């Protein structure tokens, strides 16, 4: 028998915090555990913590946790948390509006909701998750679709997509007025056809107080921001003297944009993602045909790997031809609201000047450029017809003016 007078066996406890801010440990030394006494609560300050902090025994910790991630703790920072929706079949989801009233350093993290938390019975999966942080500039209000609206938004930080639980950025929010507005946009595209949207938690730690509010994602702003970052980070290919295509690859797939530098010509861009395995397309199809107006650019397609897929591969073929008027296949703005991120936007003048300076020399006299372009368009249309009939469509024939790029992550 144990001696009542003998000193009690020491208990090792671990203090943890759920980054999502919800749910807690229900076992021994959890918030409602009978092990707690008022004396122990006061000694550990347990009643002063928020609902996301909990305690558990070291033995239980070793039994239930496989990995540990250590993060810095800065008690002097102001903490703000808010929940938002990731993109889905219902729309582009929600971003976070950050209103700053003084220059401040910010740790900004987006944590995606686990699959099991929405009642699924399958294995836990992670969606692609990245982030863009935009700063809204000054000046008079602009119409949502006015060309100068792009000039009022600047990308100040970006986190490439990855199948990860969180996307994190450390930035300094600058001030040049009484108030500065920033918008954090989650990048997640694997659930675009899903009618079971997932949520995320934005955790903001700042040296000065901030106002953090969920806000619907503006399709035009998202399209411009994606084009900005892809143009800066991606690998550029010149399809014609006036047409540039850029492919930004990340751990979750790729973002492909086209830029029409011509001040007068409409240009048709054909994109075919061939021999794809475990791939999701933001267009709802693995091919597209778009006519870009003069001095415009467009997010042609966002390619994403299916969650949990171990074997992923795809190839990309593309071509360009003159056209008469703006058109898009698949249609933009139909039953899938987020397809509007594929609407062409104005090409910023500085970007147009840069691309024009990189243009290849003009072809030698005597080459029938229009004839080659027409042959290319006919070849691609035949491939699309074969594809629609269930054929493979193949790859563009050598010498037809197309550019091929095989990619197998």
N, C-alpha and C positions, 0 to 999 in steps of 0.2 A: 504494500500500500504506500501511496505517496505521503510524504511528511508534510502536513499543512504549514509547518513553520519553515520549511525549506524555501530558499529564494526561487521565484518563478523563472522558468526557462525563457531566455530572451527571445523575442519575436522580431524577425527582420521584415520590414515593410518597404514597399516600393510605391512611390508617388508617380502617377501617370496622368496624362491629359489626352483626351480624345480630340484630334485636330478638327473633326467635323463639328464639334461643339454639342453633340447630341449622343445619348445612350451612355451607359456606364457599366461597371462590373457589378454583377449581382451575387457574387460568392462571398466568402469570408473577407471581412474588412472592407466590403463594399459600403456604399452610403447607408444602407439599411441593415447592415450586419449587427448582430447582438454583441459582437466582440468589443464594440466601442463603449468606452466609459466617458463620462464628462471630463474627467481628469486627462485622459489621453487626447480627447478632442481639443482641449485647450492647449495642451503641450504641443500638438502638431499644427494647430491653427486650422483644423479641418472645416470649421464652420465659416471661415472667411474666404474660402475658395468658391469659384463659380461652378456651375453644374457639370462642366466638362472634365473637371479634375476629380480623380478618384484614387483610392489606395487599395492595395492587395498584398497578400503575403508574398515573400520572395519565392517560396516553393511553388505557389500557384502561378507566379509570373514565369518561372522556368518551365512550367508544365504547358502553358497556353501560348507562349510567344516563341516564334522561331527566329526572328531577327529583331535587331534594335537599331533605330536611327536616332542619333543625338543631334539636337539643334541648340543654337544659342538662346539664352534667356536674357532679355533686357527689360527688367521691371520698369525702367523709366519710360518706355514707349507706351503710347496710347494704342489700345487694341479695339478694333471694330470688326464685326463679322456680319455677313449678310448672305442670304441664299438666293440662287438664281437657277434658271432652266437652261440646259444645253440644247443645241439645235436638234430638231426632230422633224417629223412629217408635218407638224403644226406650225413650223416657222423657224426663224433663225435664233430663237431663244432670247436670253437676257444677258446684257452686259452689266458692268458696275460703273456708275458715275461717281467719280471722286472729286469733291469740291475742296480745294485748298485755299486757306486764308493767310498762309505764311509759307516761306520756303521750308520744305521738310524732307527728311530722308524717310523712305518707305520700304518696308519689306512686304511684298504683295504675293500671296499664294492662293491658287485656286485648287480645291480638293474635290475630286469627282466622287459622286455617290457610288457605293458598291452595288453590284448587281443584286446581291441577296437582299438588300434593303428595300427593294421594290417588289418583294414577294415572289421572285423567281425561284424555281427549284433546281435550276441547272448550276453548273460550276460557276464560280466567281470569275468574271471577265472584266478587263479594263478597256475603256474606249480610248481612242486617240485624244490627247489633250495638249493644247498649247495655249499661247496667250499673245495678244497684241495690246499695247498700252498707247493710246492716242491722246494728244493734247489738242484741245479746240482753241483756235486762234481768235484774235479780236476781229473787229470790222462789223459792218452791218449784217443783219440776218440775210441769209440766202435761201432761195427755193431749194427743196430737197433734191431736185434733179438739175439744178443750174450747174454749168461747167465750173464756176469759180467756187463751188462748195468744197471741192477737193482741197483748194488752197488754204482752207480754214482748219484743216486737220493735219497733224504731223505725227508720224509714228516715232515715239521716243524710246520704246523698248519692245523686243519681241522674244518669245520663247518658242522654239520649233516644236511641232507636235511629236508626241511619243506615247506609247501605250503605258502610261504612268499614272500613279494615283494623284500626283500634283504637278502643277506648273508654277515655278517660283521666279520672281524677279526682284532685284534690289535696285531702286532708282531714287533720284532726287527730283522732287517736284518743284520746278522753278516758278517764280512769280514776276510778272511785269505789270500787274494791276492789283486792285483790291482783292479780287478773287480769280483763281485759275481753275479751269475745268478739265479733267482728264477722264477718259473712258477706257476701262479694261474690257476687252472682248475675248471670250473663250474661243479657241479654235478646236472644233470637234465635228467631224463630218461622217463618221461611220453609222450614225443613227438617223440619217436624213429620211429614210423610208419607214422608220419605226413610229408606231402610234403609242409607244410606251416610253415617253421621254424621261430622261434622268436629270437629277438636280446636281448642283455643285455648291460648295461653300467658299466664299471669298473671305480670307483672313487678312486684315490690313493692320500692320504695326507701324506707327509713325512717330516721329519726334515731336510733331505738332498735331493738334486735333484736326481730324478730317470729317467731312460729311460723306457717307457712303450710302448710295441708294441703287437698288436694281433698276434697270431701264431697258426697254425693248431694243433689240439690236436693229439699227438702221441698215437695210440691205445695201444702200448706196455707199454708206461709210465703210461697211465691211468689204465691199468690192474694191473700193479705192485703196484701202489699207492692205488688202491681200496683194493687189497689183504692185503697190509700193515696195513691200518687203520682198516679194518674189523677184522683182526687177533688180533689187539690190543684192540679194543673196543667191539667186539661181544661176544656172549655166545657160548662156544665151546662144541661139543659133540664128543665122541670117537665112531666111527662106527666100527672100527677094530683096532687091535694093531698098524697098520701102516697108518690108514686113519682117519683124523680128519676133522670135519665139523664145521664151525663157522657161526653164524647168527647174523648180526648187524642190529638191528631194530632202526628206527628213525620215525619222525612224518609223513614221506611220504611213508613208506613201509619198505623194508628190503633188505640187500645185503648178499648173501650166498656164501661162498667159501669152497672149499675142498682142503686138503693138504695131499699128499702122501709122507710119511716119508721113505718108503721102498727104499733101494738103488738098488733093483733088480726087484721088481714086478710091473707090470702094474695092476692098480686097477680100476674097473668099479664102478661108482657112479650113482645111479638112484635117481632122484628127481621128485616128483609129487606134484603139488600145487592143492589140491582137494577142491571142493565145494567153488570155488572162486566167489566173487561178487565184481564188480567194481575194478578189478585188471588188471594192465598192466605188461607184462613180457618182459624183455630185450631179451629173446630168441625167441619171436614171438609165443610161445606156453607155456602152463602151465605145461609141463613136459619136462624132459631132461634126456639123458643117455650119460655119458661121461666116457672115459677111460683115466685116468691120467698116464703119464709115471712115471718111478721111480724118486723120489726126485723132485717132481714138485707140483705146486698148480694152482688152476683155480677159477676164478669167475664163479660159476655155473649159477647164475641168479640174476638179480636185479628186485625186486618186487616193483611196484609203484602203488599208489592209483590214480584212474582216477580223473582229476581235477573237483572240485565241487561236488564230490560224497559224500552224507551224510551217506550212509550205506555201509560199507566196511567190508569184512570178508574173511578169507581163512584158510586152514589147510595145513600142510606140512608133507609128508611122504618120507622116504629115505631108501636106502639100498646100500650095497656094495658087490662086488664079484670079484674074480680074473679074469684077462683078458690077451689077448695075445699081442695086439698092440693098439696104440692110435686111438680112433674113437670118433665121436660126433654126437648125434641126439638131436635137430635139427643141421643141418650142420652149421659149423662156416666159415664165410668169403664168403657167397653166395651173394644173392641180397641185403642183409642188411649190409652195410659196418661196422657199429658199432658192429656187432656181433663178430668182431675180438678182442674185449675186453675179450672174453671168451676163447681165446687161452691159453693153459697152459704155465706157466712161471717157471723158475728155483726157487726152494725153497732155500732161503738163508741159508747157513750153520748154522748160529747162531740159526735161527728159527727151523731148523731140529733137532739140538741138544736139544733145549728146549722141543720140542714135544716128542722126544724119552725119555727124562727124566720123562715125564708125562704118559708114556704108561702103560696100565693096566698089571697086571701079566699074564703070559702065561696060557692058559686053561689047566685043568688037562688032563693027558694022557688018551687016549681011546675015546676022542670026535672027531667025523669026521667033522673037520672044512670045508674041501673041499665039502663034501656032503651037509652040511647046506648052504654053499655059492651058490652051484648049485641050490638048491631048492629055495633059495631067488631070484636068477636071473630068474628062470622059473616063479615064482609067479609074479614078476614085469612085465615080458614080456606079461603074460596073462592079467594083468591089462591094459597095453598099448594097447593090441589088443581090449579089451572091450571098452576102451576110444575111439579108432579110429572108432569103429562101432557105436558110439553114446551112449554107456553104461556109467555108472557112474564110473566104475573101482573100487570103494570101497576103503577101507583102508587095509594095510597089516594085515594079520591074526596074532593074538597074538602068540608069540613064534617063528615067522619065521625069526627072526634076524634083522628085520627092526626097525627103531626108529621113533616114531610118535611125532608130536608136533603141537598141535592146537593153533591157534592164532586168536583172535578176538579183534582188537583194539577198 
